Amino acid sequence: MRSIRKPDEPAAITLAHSLRVLSVALGLNHVAALGGKPRFVHLGGAGGNALAVAGLTWALRSA
């Protein structure tokens, strides 16, 4: 976790960017699947991915 909060090397920054892109893709997948059942799973998944994107964005801006 330290490498994401205070990246010392370019590989950590690349990893954080990659995780952010993956979280956006998975969150959009959950949003697209909201029509199906069970809805609470997709709402939770979209919310969790939104939190991950926000946290990674904050970590990258503070780096």
mmCIF file of the N, C-alpha and C atoms, coordinates in Angstrom:
data_MODEL
# 
_entry.id   MODEL 
# 
loop_
_atom_site.group_PDB 
_atom_site.id 
_atom_site.type_symbol 
_atom_site.label_atom_id 
_atom_site.label_alt_id 
_atom_site.label_comp_id 
_atom_site.label_asym_id 
_atom_site.label_entity_id 
_atom_site.label_seq_id 
_atom_site.pdbx_PDB_ins_code 
_atom_site.Cartn_x 
_atom_site.Cartn_y 
_atom_site.Cartn_z 
_atom_site.occupancy 
_atom_site.B_iso_or_equiv 
_atom_site.pdbx_formal_charge 
_atom_site.auth_seq_id 
_atom_site.auth_comp_id 
_atom_site.auth_asym_id 
_atom_site.auth_atom_id 
_atom_site.pdbx_PDB_model_num 
ATOM 1   N N  . MET A 1 1  ? 0.822   -1.191  0.000   1.00 0.00 ? 1  MET A N  1 
ATOM 2   C CA . MET A 1 1  ? 0.000   0.000   0.000   1.00 0.00 ? 1  MET A CA 1 
ATOM 3   C C  . MET A 1 1  ? 0.868   1.257   0.000   1.00 0.00 ? 1  MET A C  1 
ATOM 4   N N  . ARG A 1 2  ? 2.051   1.172   0.602   1.00 0.00 ? 2  ARG A N  1 
ATOM 5   C CA . ARG A 1 2  ? 2.931   2.338   0.651   1.00 0.00 ? 2  ARG A CA 1 
ATOM 6   C C  . ARG A 1 2  ? 3.324   2.793   -0.747  1.00 0.00 ? 2  ARG A C  1 
ATOM 7   N N  . SER A 1 3  ? 3.486   1.831   -1.665  1.00 0.00 ? 3  SER A N  1 
ATOM 8   C CA . SER A 1 3  ? 3.915   2.202   -3.018  1.00 0.00 ? 3  SER A CA 1 
ATOM 9   C C  . SER A 1 3  ? 2.850   2.994   -3.753  1.00 0.00 ? 3  SER A C  1 
ATOM 10  N N  . ILE A 1 4  ? 1.587   2.842   -3.397  1.00 0.00 ? 4  ILE A N  1 
ATOM 11  C CA . ILE A 1 4  ? 0.532   3.616   -4.044  1.00 0.00 ? 4  ILE A CA 1 
ATOM 12  C C  . ILE A 1 4  ? 0.405   4.984   -3.385  1.00 0.00 ? 4  ILE A C  1 
ATOM 13  N N  . ARG A 1 5  ? 0.540   5.050   -2.061  1.00 0.00 ? 5  ARG A N  1 
ATOM 14  C CA . ARG A 1 5  ? 0.409   6.336   -1.369  1.00 0.00 ? 5  ARG A CA 1 
ATOM 15  C C  . ARG A 1 5  ? 1.586   7.255   -1.646  1.00 0.00 ? 5  ARG A C  1 
ATOM 16  N N  . LYS A 1 6  ? 2.790   6.711   -1.668  1.00 0.00 ? 6  LYS A N  1 
ATOM 17  C CA . LYS A 1 6  ? 4.000   7.505   -1.918  1.00 0.00 ? 6  LYS A CA 1 
ATOM 18  C C  . LYS A 1 6  ? 4.876   6.759   -2.910  1.00 0.00 ? 6  LYS A C  1 
ATOM 19  N N  . PRO A 1 7  ? 4.543   6.865   -4.185  1.00 0.00 ? 7  PRO A N  1 
ATOM 20  C CA . PRO A 1 7  ? 5.316   6.096   -5.167  1.00 0.00 ? 7  PRO A CA 1 
ATOM 21  C C  . PRO A 1 7  ? 6.742   6.620   -5.295  1.00 0.00 ? 7  PRO A C  1 
ATOM 22  N N  . ASP A 1 8  ? 7.698   5.692   -5.227  1.00 0.00 ? 8  ASP A N  1 
ATOM 23  C CA . ASP A 1 8  ? 9.111   6.045   -5.350  1.00 0.00 ? 8  ASP A CA 1 
ATOM 24  C C  . ASP A 1 8  ? 9.639   5.792   -6.755  1.00 0.00 ? 8  ASP A C  1 
ATOM 25  N N  . GLU A 1 9  ? 8.957   4.967   -7.505  1.00 0.00 ? 9  GLU A N  1 
ATOM 26  C CA . GLU A 1 9  ? 9.462   4.593   -8.810  1.00 0.00 ? 9  GLU A CA 1 
ATOM 27  C C  . GLU A 1 9  ? 8.343   4.612   -9.841  1.00 0.00 ? 9  GLU A C  1 
ATOM 28  N N  . PRO A 1 10 ? 8.695   4.734   -11.103 1.00 0.00 ? 10 PRO A N  1 
ATOM 29  C CA . PRO A 1 10 ? 7.675   4.816   -12.156 1.00 0.00 ? 10 PRO A CA 1 
ATOM 30  C C  . PRO A 1 10 ? 6.773   3.586   -12.229 1.00 0.00 ? 10 PRO A C  1 
ATOM 31  N N  . ALA A 1 11 ? 7.277   2.426   -11.827 1.00 0.00 ? 11 ALA A N  1 
ATOM 32  C CA . ALA A 1 11 ? 6.458   1.213   -11.887 1.00 0.00 ? 11 ALA A CA 1 
ATOM 33  C C  . ALA A 1 11 ? 5.243   1.323   -10.959 1.00 0.00 ? 11 ALA A C  1 
ATOM 34  N N  . ALA A 1 12 ? 5.406   1.955   -9.805  1.00 0.00 ? 12 ALA A N  1 
ATOM 35  C CA . ALA A 1 12 ? 4.287   2.121   -8.878  1.00 0.00 ? 12 ALA A CA 1 
ATOM 36  C C  . ALA A 1 12 ? 3.250   3.072   -9.450  1.00 0.00 ? 12 ALA A C  1 
ATOM 37  N N  . ILE A 1 13 ? 3.687   4.104   -10.132 1.00 0.00 ? 13 ILE A N  1 
ATOM 38  C CA . ILE A 1 13 ? 2.753   5.048   -10.748 1.00 0.00 ? 13 ILE A CA 1 
ATOM 39  C C  . ILE A 1 13 ? 2.012   4.364   -11.896 1.00 0.00 ? 13 ILE A C  1 
ATOM 40  N N  . THR A 1 14 ? 2.707   3.570   -12.680 1.00 0.00 ? 14 THR A N  1 
ATOM 41  C CA . THR A 1 14 ? 2.071   2.822   -13.769 1.00 0.00 ? 14 THR A CA 1 
ATOM 42  C C  . THR A 1 14 ? 1.051   1.838   -13.216 1.00 0.00 ? 14 THR A C  1 
ATOM 43  N N  . LEU A 1 15 ? 1.383   1.174   -12.123 1.00 0.00 ? 15 LEU A N  1 
ATOM 44  C CA . LEU A 1 15 ? 0.453   0.244   -11.492 1.00 0.00 ? 15 LEU A CA 1 
ATOM 45  C C  . LEU A 1 15 ? -0.801  0.974   -11.013 1.00 0.00 ? 15 LEU A C  1 
ATOM 46  N N  . ALA A 1 16 ? -0.643  2.131   -10.401 1.00 0.00 ? 16 ALA A N  1 
ATOM 47  C CA . ALA A 1 16 ? -1.796  2.886   -9.921  1.00 0.00 ? 16 ALA A CA 1 
ATOM 48  C C  . ALA A 1 16 ? -2.688  3.337   -11.070 1.00 0.00 ? 16 ALA A C  1 
ATOM 49  N N  . HIS A 1 17 ? -2.087  3.794   -12.165 1.00 0.00 ? 17 HIS A N  1 
ATOM 50  C CA . HIS A 1 17 ? -2.871  4.183   -13.337 1.00 0.00 ? 17 HIS A CA 1 
ATOM 51  C C  . HIS A 1 17 ? -3.612  2.976   -13.918 1.00 0.00 ? 17 HIS A C  1 
ATOM 52  N N  . SER A 1 18 ? -2.950  1.845   -13.970 1.00 0.00 ? 18 SER A N  1 
ATOM 53  C CA . SER A 1 18 ? -3.569  0.633   -14.512 1.00 0.00 ? 18 SER A CA 1 
ATOM 54  C C  . SER A 1 18 ? -4.738  0.174   -13.648 1.00 0.00 ? 18 SER A C  1 
ATOM 55  N N  . LEU A 1 19 ? -4.564  0.226   -12.341 1.00 0.00 ? 19 LEU A N  1 
ATOM 56  C CA . LEU A 1 19 ? -5.649  -0.157  -11.440 1.00 0.00 ? 19 LEU A CA 1 
ATOM 57  C C  . LEU A 1 19 ? -6.833  0.794   -11.558 1.00 0.00 ? 19 LEU A C  1 
ATOM 58  N N  . ARG A 1 20 ? -6.548  2.058   -11.792 1.00 0.00 ? 20 ARG A N  1 
ATOM 59  C CA . ARG A 1 20 ? -7.621  3.038   -11.953 1.00 0.00 ? 20 ARG A CA 1 
ATOM 60  C C  . ARG A 1 20 ? -8.415  2.755   -13.225 1.00 0.00 ? 20 ARG A C  1 
ATOM 61  N N  . VAL A 1 21 ? -7.736  2.458   -14.321 1.00 0.00 ? 21 VAL A N  1 
ATOM 62  C CA . VAL A 1 21 ? -8.420  2.140   -15.575 1.00 0.00 ? 21 VAL A CA 1 
ATOM 63  C C  . VAL A 1 21 ? -9.246  0.863   -15.416 1.00 0.00 ? 21 VAL A C  1 
ATOM 64  N N  . LEU A 1 22 ? -8.699  -0.138  -14.761 1.00 0.00 ? 22 LEU A N  1 
ATOM 65  C CA . LEU A 1 22 ? -9.428  -1.382  -14.531 1.00 0.00 ? 22 LEU A CA 1 
ATOM 66  C C  . LEU A 1 22 ? -10.668 -1.141  -13.668 1.00 0.00 ? 22 LEU A C  1 
ATOM 67  N N  . SER A 1 23 ? -10.551 -0.318  -12.650 1.00 0.00 ? 23 SER A N  1 
ATOM 68  C CA . SER A 1 23 ? -11.694 -0.020  -11.788 1.00 0.00 ? 23 SER A CA 1 
ATOM 69  C C  . SER A 1 23 ? -12.791 0.719   -12.544 1.00 0.00 ? 23 SER A C  1 
ATOM 70  N N  . VAL A 1 24 ? -12.407 1.622   -13.440 1.00 0.00 ? 24 VAL A N  1 
ATOM 71  C CA . VAL A 1 24 ? -13.400 2.315   -14.262 1.00 0.00 ? 24 VAL A CA 1 
ATOM 72  C C  . VAL A 1 24 ? -14.130 1.312   -15.147 1.00 0.00 ? 24 VAL A C  1 
ATOM 73  N N  . ALA A 1 25 ? -13.390 0.416   -15.780 1.00 0.00 ? 25 ALA A N  1 
ATOM 74  C CA . ALA A 1 25 ? -14.002 -0.576  -16.670 1.00 0.00 ? 25 ALA A CA 1 
ATOM 75  C C  . ALA A 1 25 ? -14.944 -1.502  -15.905 1.00 0.00 ? 25 ALA A C  1 
ATOM 76  N N  . LEU A 1 26 ? -14.519 -1.972  -14.752 1.00 0.00 ? 26 LEU A N  1 
ATOM 77  C CA . LEU A 1 26 ? -15.375 -2.864  -13.977 1.00 0.00 ? 26 LEU A CA 1 
ATOM 78  C C  . LEU A 1 26 ? -16.587 -2.136  -13.410 1.00 0.00 ? 26 LEU A C  1 
ATOM 79  N N  . GLY A 1 27 ? -16.413 -0.883  -13.023 1.00 0.00 ? 27 GLY A N  1 
ATOM 80  C CA . GLY A 1 27 ? -17.548 -0.098  -12.535 1.00 0.00 ? 27 GLY A CA 1 
ATOM 81  C C  . GLY A 1 27 ? -18.580 0.126   -13.625 1.00 0.00 ? 27 GLY A C  1 
ATOM 82  N N  . LEU A 1 28 ? -18.123 0.427   -14.845 1.00 0.00 ? 28 LEU A N  1 
ATOM 83  C CA . LEU A 1 28 ? -19.055 0.588   -15.962 1.00 0.00 ? 28 LEU A CA 1 
ATOM 84  C C  . LEU A 1 28 ? -19.767 -0.723  -16.282 1.00 0.00 ? 28 LEU A C  1 
ATOM 85  N N  . ASN A 1 29 ? -19.074 -1.829  -16.116 1.00 0.00 ? 29 ASN A N  1 
ATOM 86  C CA . ASN A 1 29 ? -19.709 -3.126  -16.319 1.00 0.00 ? 29 ASN A CA 1 
ATOM 87  C C  . ASN A 1 29 ? -20.830 -3.340  -15.303 1.00 0.00 ? 29 ASN A C  1 
ATOM 88  N N  . HIS A 1 30 ? -20.614 -2.968  -14.062 1.00 0.00 ? 30 HIS A N  1 
ATOM 89  C CA . HIS A 1 30 ? -21.659 -3.087  -13.047 1.00 0.00 ? 30 HIS A CA 1 
ATOM 90  C C  . HIS A 1 30 ? -22.832 -2.163  -13.359 1.00 0.00 ? 30 HIS A C  1 
ATOM 91  N N  . VAL A 1 31 ? -22.553 -0.958  -13.808 1.00 0.00 ? 31 VAL A N  1 
ATOM 92  C CA . VAL A 1 31 ? -23.628 -0.020  -14.149 1.00 0.00 ? 31 VAL A CA 1 
ATOM 93  C C  . VAL A 1 31 ? -24.453 -0.576  -15.308 1.00 0.00 ? 31 VAL A C  1 
ATOM 94  N N  . ALA A 1 32 ? -23.789 -1.156  -16.295 1.00 0.00 ? 32 ALA A N  1 
ATOM 95  C CA . ALA A 1 32 ? -24.500 -1.726  -17.439 1.00 0.00 ? 32 ALA A CA 1 
ATOM 96  C C  . ALA A 1 32 ? -25.367 -2.914  -17.032 1.00 0.00 ? 32 ALA A C  1 
ATOM 97  N N  . ALA A 1 33 ? -24.967 -3.631  -15.998 1.00 0.00 ? 33 ALA A N  1 
ATOM 98  C CA . ALA A 1 33 ? -25.696 -4.820  -15.568 1.00 0.00 ? 33 ALA A CA 1 
ATOM 99  C C  . ALA A 1 33 ? -26.761 -4.519  -14.511 1.00 0.00 ? 33 ALA A C  1 
ATOM 100 N N  . LEU A 1 34 ? -27.023 -3.258  -14.230 1.00 0.00 ? 34 LEU A N  1 
ATOM 101 C CA . LEU A 1 34 ? -28.003 -2.918  -13.192 1.00 0.00 ? 34 LEU A CA 1 
ATOM 102 C C  . LEU A 1 34 ? -29.415 -3.409  -13.508 1.00 0.00 ? 34 LEU A C  1 
ATOM 103 N N  . GLY A 1 35 ? -29.713 -3.684  -14.769 1.00 0.00 ? 35 GLY A N  1 
ATOM 104 C CA . GLY A 1 35 ? -31.041 -4.174  -15.125 1.00 0.00 ? 35 GLY A CA 1 
ATOM 105 C C  . GLY A 1 35 ? -31.291 -5.592  -14.649 1.00 0.00 ? 35 GLY A C  1 
ATOM 106 N N  . GLY A 1 36 ? -30.230 -6.332  -14.395 1.00 0.00 ? 36 GLY A N  1 
ATOM 107 C CA . GLY A 1 36 ? -30.367 -7.720  -13.970 1.00 0.00 ? 36 GLY A CA 1 
ATOM 108 C C  . GLY A 1 36 ? -30.548 -7.855  -12.471 1.00 0.00 ? 36 GLY A C  1 
ATOM 109 N N  . LYS A 1 37 ? -30.771 -9.071  -12.051 1.00 0.00 ? 37 LYS A N  1 
ATOM 110 C CA . LYS A 1 37 ? -30.918 -9.360  -10.629 1.00 0.00 ? 37 LYS A CA 1 
ATOM 111 C C  . LYS A 1 37 ? -29.646 -10.043 -10.164 1.00 0.00 ? 37 LYS A C  1 
ATOM 112 N N  . PRO A 1 38 ? -29.206 -9.938  -8.992  1.00 0.00 ? 38 PRO A N  1 
ATOM 113 C CA . PRO A 1 38 ? -29.611 -9.044  -7.899  1.00 0.00 ? 38 PRO A CA 1 
ATOM 114 C C  . PRO A 1 38 ? -28.978 -7.662  -8.069  1.00 0.00 ? 38 PRO A C  1 
ATOM 115 N N  . ARG A 1 39 ? -29.779 -6.645  -7.932  1.00 0.00 ? 39 ARG A N  1 
ATOM 116 C CA . ARG A 1 39 ? -29.322 -5.273  -8.142  1.00 0.00 ? 39 ARG A CA 1 
ATOM 117 C C  . ARG A 1 39 ? -28.316 -4.810  -7.106  1.00 0.00 ? 39 ARG A C  1 
ATOM 118 N N  . PHE A 1 40 ? -28.483 -5.256  -5.841  1.00 0.00 ? 40 PHE A N  1 
ATOM 119 C CA . PHE A 1 40 ? -27.599 -4.767  -4.773  1.00 0.00 ? 40 PHE A CA 1 
ATOM 120 C C  . PHE A 1 40 ? -26.145 -5.146  -5.027  1.00 0.00 ? 40 PHE A C  1 
ATOM 121 N N  . VAL A 1 41 ? -25.915 -6.263  -5.722  1.00 0.00 ? 41 VAL A N  1 
ATOM 122 C CA . VAL A 1 41 ? -24.547 -6.678  -6.036  1.00 0.00 ? 41 VAL A CA 1 
ATOM 123 C C  . VAL A 1 41 ? -23.915 -5.670  -6.994  1.00 0.00 ? 41 VAL A C  1 
ATOM 124 N N  . HIS A 1 42 ? -24.692 -5.248  -7.996  1.00 0.00 ? 42 HIS A N  1 
ATOM 125 C CA . HIS A 1 42 ? -24.161 -4.318  -8.979  1.00 0.00 ? 42 HIS A CA 1 
ATOM 126 C C  . HIS A 1 42 ? -24.033 -2.903  -8.408  1.00 0.00 ? 42 HIS A C  1 
ATOM 127 N N  . LEU A 1 43 ? -24.940 -2.527  -7.545  1.00 0.00 ? 43 LEU A N  1 
ATOM 128 C CA . LEU A 1 43 ? -24.813 -1.216  -6.883  1.00 0.00 ? 43 LEU A CA 1 
ATOM 129 C C  . LEU A 1 43 ? -23.567 -1.191  -6.000  1.00 0.00 ? 43 LEU A C  1 
ATOM 130 N N  . GLY A 1 44 ? -23.353 -2.253  -5.254  1.00 0.00 ? 44 GLY A N  1 
ATOM 131 C CA . GLY A 1 44 ? -22.165 -2.346  -4.411  1.00 0.00 ? 44 GLY A CA 1 
ATOM 132 C C  . GLY A 1 44 ? -20.881 -2.388  -5.224  1.00 0.00 ? 44 GLY A C  1 
ATOM 133 N N  . GLY A 1 45 ? -20.903 -3.130  -6.311  1.00 0.00 ? 45 GLY A N  1 
ATOM 134 C CA . GLY A 1 45 ? -19.724 -3.205  -7.172  1.00 0.00 ? 45 GLY A CA 1 
ATOM 135 C C  . GLY A 1 45 ? -19.388 -1.868  -7.805  1.00 0.00 ? 45 GLY A C  1 
ATOM 136 N N  . ALA A 1 46 ? -20.415 -1.168  -8.296  1.00 0.00 ? 46 ALA A N  1 
ATOM 137 C CA . ALA A 1 46 ? -20.183 0.150   -8.899  1.00 0.00 ? 46 ALA A CA 1 
ATOM 138 C C  . ALA A 1 46 ? -19.691 1.142   -7.849  1.00 0.00 ? 46 ALA A C  1 
ATOM 139 N N  . GLY A 1 47 ? -20.268 1.098   -6.655  1.00 0.00 ? 47 GLY A N  1 
ATOM 140 C CA . GLY A 1 47 ? -19.829 1.989   -5.576  1.00 0.00 ? 47 GLY A CA 1 
ATOM 141 C C  . GLY A 1 47 ? -18.409 1.694   -5.123  1.00 0.00 ? 47 GLY A C  1 
ATOM 142 N N  . GLY A 1 48 ? -18.078 0.431   -5.007  1.00 0.00 ? 48 GLY A N  1 
ATOM 143 C CA . GLY A 1 48 ? -16.721 0.052   -4.608  1.00 0.00 ? 48 GLY A CA 1 
ATOM 144 C C  . GLY A 1 48 ? -15.684 0.465   -5.626  1.00 0.00 ? 48 GLY A C  1 
ATOM 145 N N  . ASN A 1 49 ? -16.020 0.309   -6.886  1.00 0.00 ? 49 ASN A N  1 
ATOM 146 C CA . ASN A 1 49 ? -15.086 0.728   -7.935  1.00 0.00 ? 49 ASN A CA 1 
ATOM 147 C C  . ASN A 1 49 ? -14.969 2.244   -7.981  1.00 0.00 ? 49 ASN A C  1 
ATOM 148 N N  . ALA A 1 50 ? -16.048 2.959   -7.717  1.00 0.00 ? 50 ALA A N  1 
ATOM 149 C CA . ALA A 1 50 ? -15.982 4.424   -7.669  1.00 0.00 ? 50 ALA A CA 1 
ATOM 150 C C  . ALA A 1 50 ? -15.064 4.877   -6.532  1.00 0.00 ? 50 ALA A C  1 
ATOM 151 N N  . LEU A 1 51 ? -15.152 4.205   -5.384  1.00 0.00 ? 51 LEU A N  1 
ATOM 152 C CA . LEU A 1 51 ? -14.260 4.533   -4.270  1.00 0.00 ? 51 LEU A CA 1 
ATOM 153 C C  . LEU A 1 51 ? -12.807 4.231   -4.621  1.00 0.00 ? 51 LEU A C  1 
ATOM 154 N N  . ALA A 1 52 ? -12.573 3.137   -5.321  1.00 0.00 ? 52 ALA A N  1 
ATOM 155 C CA . ALA A 1 52 ? -11.208 2.798   -5.727  1.00 0.00 ? 52 ALA A CA 1 
ATOM 156 C C  . ALA A 1 52 ? -10.645 3.849   -6.679  1.00 0.00 ? 52 ALA A C  1 
ATOM 157 N N  . VAL A 1 53 ? -11.462 4.297   -7.628  1.00 0.00 ? 53 VAL A N  1 
ATOM 158 C CA . VAL A 1 53 ? -11.011 5.320   -8.567  1.00 0.00 ? 53 VAL A CA 1 
ATOM 159 C C  . VAL A 1 53 ? -10.708 6.616   -7.827  1.00 0.00 ? 53 VAL A C  1 
ATOM 160 N N  . ALA A 1 54 ? -11.577 6.993   -6.893  1.00 0.00 ? 54 ALA A N  1 
ATOM 161 C CA . ALA A 1 54 ? -11.355 8.224   -6.128  1.00 0.00 ? 54 ALA A CA 1 
ATOM 162 C C  . ALA A 1 54 ? -10.081 8.122   -5.296  1.00 0.00 ? 54 ALA A C  1 
ATOM 163 N N  . GLY A 1 55 ? -9.871  6.996   -4.637  1.00 0.00 ? 55 GLY A N  1 
ATOM 164 C CA . GLY A 1 55 ? -8.669  6.818   -3.823  1.00 0.00 ? 55 GLY A CA 1 
ATOM 165 C C  . GLY A 1 55 ? -7.397  6.816   -4.639  1.00 0.00 ? 55 GLY A C  1 
ATOM 166 N N  . LEU A 1 56 ? -7.426  6.150   -5.763  1.00 0.00 ? 56 LEU A N  1 
ATOM 167 C CA . LEU A 1 56 ? -6.232  6.119   -6.626  1.00 0.00 ? 56 LEU A CA 1 
ATOM 168 C C  . LEU A 1 56 ? -5.958  7.478   -7.238  1.00 0.00 ? 56 LEU A C  1 
ATOM 169 N N  . THR A 1 57 ? -7.012  8.201   -7.606  1.00 0.00 ? 57 THR A N  1 
ATOM 170 C CA . THR A 1 57 ? -6.830  9.547   -8.143  1.00 0.00 ? 57 THR A CA 1 
ATOM 171 C C  . THR A 1 57 ? -6.211  10.454  -7.096  1.00 0.00 ? 57 THR A C  1 
ATOM 172 N N  . TRP A 1 58 ? -6.693  10.357  -5.861  1.00 0.00 ? 58 TRP A N  1 
ATOM 173 C CA . TRP A 1 58 ? -6.139  11.170  -4.766  1.00 0.00 ? 58 TRP A CA 1 
ATOM 174 C C  . TRP A 1 58 ? -4.672  10.816  -4.533  1.00 0.00 ? 58 TRP A C  1 
ATOM 175 N N  . ALA A 1 59 ? -4.356  9.523   -4.564  1.00 0.00 ? 59 ALA A N  1 
ATOM 176 C CA . ALA A 1 59 ? -2.978  9.109   -4.333  1.00 0.00 ? 59 ALA A CA 1 
ATOM 177 C C  . ALA A 1 59 ? -2.048  9.590   -5.454  1.00 0.00 ? 59 ALA A C  1 
ATOM 178 N N  . LEU A 1 60 ? -2.538  9.546   -6.682  1.00 0.00 ? 60 LEU A N  1 
ATOM 179 C CA . LEU A 1 60 ? -1.694  9.987   -7.790  1.00 0.00 ? 60 LEU A CA 1 
ATOM 180 C C  . LEU A 1 60 ? -1.502  11.489  -7.796  1.00 0.00 ? 60 LEU A C  1 
ATOM 181 N N  . ARG A 1 61 ? -2.501  12.235  -7.378  1.00 0.00 ? 61 ARG A N  1 
ATOM 182 C CA . ARG A 1 61 ? -2.362  13.704  -7.339  1.00 0.00 ? 61 ARG A CA 1 
ATOM 183 C C  . ARG A 1 61 ? -1.442  14.157  -6.211  1.00 0.00 ? 61 ARG A C  1 
ATOM 184 N N  . SER A 1 62 ? -1.413  13.399  -5.129  1.00 0.00 ? 62 SER A N  1 
ATOM 185 C CA . SER A 1 62 ? -0.569  13.779  -4.006  1.00 0.00 ? 62 SER A CA 1 
ATOM 186 C C  . SER A 1 62 ? 0.879   13.323  -4.196  1.00 0.00 ? 62 SER A C  1 
ATOM 187 N N  . ALA A 1 63 ? 1.121   12.536  -5.237  1.00 0.00 ? 63 ALA A N  1 
ATOM 188 C CA . ALA A 1 63 ? 2.478   12.011  -5.475  1.00 0.00 ? 63 ALA A CA 1 
ATOM 189 C C  . ALA A 1 63 ? 3.365   13.086  -6.086  1.00 0.00 ? 63 ALA A C  1 
# 
